[in-house]
Amino acid sequence: MKNLTDEELKEINGGAFHFGILAGIVAGVSFIIGVIDGLVRPLKCNF
């Protein structure tokens, strides 16, 4: 087995988990659920 140097390790791509992608998916799903909920059971403002 070959040990990689720091420079070789920095050149490796892939397998990374990106928090921004997960946050975007969660925000999108939450928004769609909110829109569907607003259409299915509209509530009036109590102001």
Protein Blocks (a to p, Z undefined) as FASTA:
>chain_A
ZZddfklmmmpgejiacfklmmmmmmmmmmmmmmmmmmmmccddfZZ
